[in-house]
């Protein structure tokens, strides 16, 4: 009785985790860059006074900060020997077809590409190209006001990724 209860609870937990949305959000205007599994974890990149940037990891109600550039040593190159085992692992990987199926499992909620190159002639040449892209995809803007902005909001669910990988 107890084992069946825990197995049903475990399966419900797996079902819940497979349906949770994964969100990637990039906005250069508000400087928000994060990857989030809704309700579970959120990893965001923030600016910092002393370091170039830091990564803030929020797990439920806990918050951790990581400084990825702190332990990088310059000028020390370590040579590694490639053995026969490493050569065997290189050939295996995700095929191009599976990679494209995994990319197609992501849905774009919002896309905005607003650019000013600083050269009015180049902006004028980009204008018809962006008009054609707006006709098919949308979100491309050429301006002559000095604004540069990229906004990208992508989401997926783990079940979509698993389905595209396994090809159910």
C-alpha positions, 0 to 999 in steps of 0.5 A, a space after each residue: 500500500 505504501 509503495 503504491 502510494 509513493 510510486 503514484 506520487 513519484 509519477 505525478 511529480 514526473 508528470 508535473 515536471 514534464 509540463 512545467 514551462 521553460 522560459 528564455 528571456 532576453 531584453 537589452 533595453 531593460 537588461 534582463 537576461 534569464 532562463 527559468 523553469 517556472 515555479 522551480 528555478 530561475 538563473 539570471 545574468 546581472 551586472 555587478 560593480 566589481 565583476 563584469 557580471 554575476 549569475 543569480 540562481 533562485 531556487 524556490 525562496 533561496 537566492 545564490 550568486 555565482 561569479 563565473 569570471 572570478 576563477 579564470 586564469 590567463 596565460 596558463 594553457 594545459 595540454 591534454 592528451 587525447 586517448 582512444 576513449 576520447 576519440 570514440 566519444 567525439 563521433 557520437 552526438 546529436 544528429 542535425 535532424 534531431 537538433 532541428 526537431 529540438 529547436 522546432 519544439 521551442 515557441 517564440 512568444 515575442 521577438 523584436 529586433 530594432 537596430 540603427 547601424 549609425 550609417 543612414 545609407 546602410 539603414 536605407 539598404 536594410 529597410 526593404 530587407 526588414 520589410 520583407 522579413 516583417 511580411 513573413 516573420 515580424 519583429 524587424 525594425 530599422 530606425 534612424 534615431 540611434 536605438 538598438 534593442 533586441 527582445 526575445 521571449 522563447 518557451 518550451 516544455 520538457 515533454 516537447 523536448 523529449 518528444 522531439 528527441 525520441 520522435 514519438 
